[in-house]
């Protein structure tokens, strides 16, 4: 399995309080770091899975189990240098 790094932004929150963080952890987001950026709540994952798509789908399922909705997934890639 490969570890995939990505962030999921939550629809209804600008920040995550302790109750929201606990709900995310209990729903299976124990491989994630919750936080906020520019007034948007987000959960940054380092999730092991067979594929990136499967990792994102399972993370969205965990967030939905916690009672939240995902508005955006963000995947950042390092720039390649070609010599």
Buried (B, 14 or more C-beta within 10 A) or exposed (E): EEEBEBBBBBEEBEEBEEEBBEBBBEBBBEBBEBBBEEEBBBBBBEBEBEEBEEBBEBBBEBBEBBEBEBBEBEEEEEEEEEE
